[in-house]
Amino acid sequence: MTLDAFAPIAPEWTRSAVHVHDFCCPKCGSTSREAQRVWLNRRSPVYTEDYRKMWQEFYQCHCGCAWWAWSTDRPLPETEDNNE
């Protein structure tokens, strides 16, 4: 994975990114953890009604598709211990 995550300027590959609502690649369904590249748009946060920040998270999938979603759309991590 190439981590452009904190670069101050958006990488070129983010220009073709499409907005998704399911926090996965719209082309092949891969998760953000499977992305080849990542960039967080930390220069332009948006505030929710309850004053929480959210950022655009950009991903370039291994299938070539670039997509983005709001940080607040990220699903909660699955519990590693399923015996509870």
One Martini backbone bead per residue (centre of mass of N, CA, C, O) as a GRO file, in nm:
protein
   84
    1MET     BB    1   0.096   0.037   0.023
    2THR     BB    2   0.036   0.367  -0.049
    3LEU     BB    3   0.111   0.648   0.170
    4ASP     BB    4  -0.056   0.969   0.126
    5ALA     BB    5  -0.234   1.062   0.367
    6PHE     BB    6  -0.048   1.346   0.460
    7ALA     BB    7  -0.057   1.502   0.220
    8PRO     BB    8  -0.122   1.834   0.134
    9ILE     BB    9  -0.167   1.722  -0.157
   10ALA     BB   10  -0.345   1.591  -0.391
   11PRO     BB   11  -0.337   1.329  -0.563
   12GLU     BB   12  -0.403   1.251  -0.884
   13TRP     BB   13  -0.590   0.991  -0.835
   14THR     BB   14  -0.833   1.157  -0.689
   15ARG     BB   15  -0.985   1.296  -0.936
   16SER     BB   16  -1.158   1.011  -1.008
   17ALA     BB   17  -1.321   0.996  -0.764
   18VAL     BB   18  -1.589   0.837  -0.599
   19HIS     BB   19  -1.878   0.853  -0.424
   20VAL     BB   20  -1.950   0.669  -0.130
   21HIS     BB   21  -2.168   0.482   0.120
   22ASP     BB   22  -2.026   0.175   0.186
   23PHE     BB   23  -1.712   0.165   0.225
   24CYS     BB   24  -1.644   0.070  -0.082
   25CYS     BB   25  -1.588  -0.059  -0.370
   26PRO     BB   26  -1.792  -0.012  -0.654
   27LYS     BB   27  -1.663  -0.241  -0.839
   28CYS     BB   28  -1.559  -0.496  -0.615
   29GLY     BB   29  -1.594  -0.452  -0.279
   30SER     BB   30  -1.357  -0.357  -0.145
   31THR     BB   31  -1.181  -0.256   0.109
   32SER     BB   32  -0.980  -0.022   0.256
   33ARG     BB   33  -0.757  -0.241   0.340
   34GLU     BB   34  -0.711  -0.311   0.011
   35ALA     BB   35  -0.569  -0.070  -0.066
   36GLN     BB   36  -0.309   0.093  -0.243
   37ARG     BB   37  -0.427   0.383  -0.167
   38VAL     BB   38  -0.402   0.685   0.051
   39TRP     BB   39  -0.615   0.981   0.133
   40LEU     BB   40  -0.642   1.268   0.348
   41ASN     BB   41  -0.863   1.547   0.384
   42ARG     BB   42  -0.738   1.771   0.627
   43ARG     BB   43  -0.794   2.072   0.506
   44SER     BB   44  -1.135   2.000   0.483
   45PRO     BB   45  -1.332   2.007   0.714
   46VAL     BB   46  -1.634   1.885   0.847
   47TYR     BB   47  -1.929   1.970   1.025
   48THR     BB   48  -2.147   1.866   1.232
   49GLU     BB   49  -2.418   1.929   1.426
   50ASP     BB   50  -2.220   1.822   1.684
   51TYR     BB   51  -1.914   1.923   1.609
   52ARG     BB   52  -1.795   1.710   1.428
   53LYS     BB   53  -1.546   1.577   1.252
   54MET     BB   54  -1.495   1.540   0.892
   55TRP     BB   55  -1.349   1.342   0.630
   56GLN     BB   56  -1.191   1.273   0.345
   57GLU     BB   57  -1.154   0.943   0.205
   58PHE     BB   58  -0.908   0.805  -0.002
   59TYR     BB   59  -0.915   0.539  -0.259
   60GLN     BB   60  -0.710   0.285  -0.420
   61CYS     BB   61  -0.771   0.018  -0.584
   62HIS     BB   62  -0.661  -0.282  -0.721
   63CYS     BB   63  -0.872  -0.232  -0.975
   64GLY     BB   64  -0.842   0.113  -1.012
   65CYS     BB   65  -1.041   0.235  -0.830
   66ALA     BB   66  -1.164   0.548  -0.719
   67TRP     BB   67  -1.250   0.646  -0.377
   68TRP     BB   68  -1.493   0.808  -0.148
   69ALA     BB   69  -1.540   0.900   0.205
   70TRP     BB   70  -1.655   0.954   0.501
   71SER     BB   71  -1.532   0.907   0.814
   72THR     BB   72  -1.829   0.856   0.938
   73ASP     BB   73  -1.879   0.591   0.740
   74ARG     BB   74  -1.714   0.416   0.897
   75PRO     BB   75  -1.692   0.121   1.013
   76LEU     BB   76  -1.681  -0.074   1.264
   77PRO     BB   77  -1.485  -0.274   1.410
   78GLU     BB   78  -1.437  -0.586   1.446
   79THR     BB   79  -1.450  -0.827   1.662
   80GLU     BB   80  -1.198  -1.048   1.740
   81ASP     BB   81  -1.370  -1.169   1.977
   82ASN     BB   82  -1.634  -1.410   1.927
   83ASN     BB   83  -1.675  -1.535   2.239
   84GLU     BB   84  -1.861  -1.303   2.386
   0.00000   0.00000   0.00000
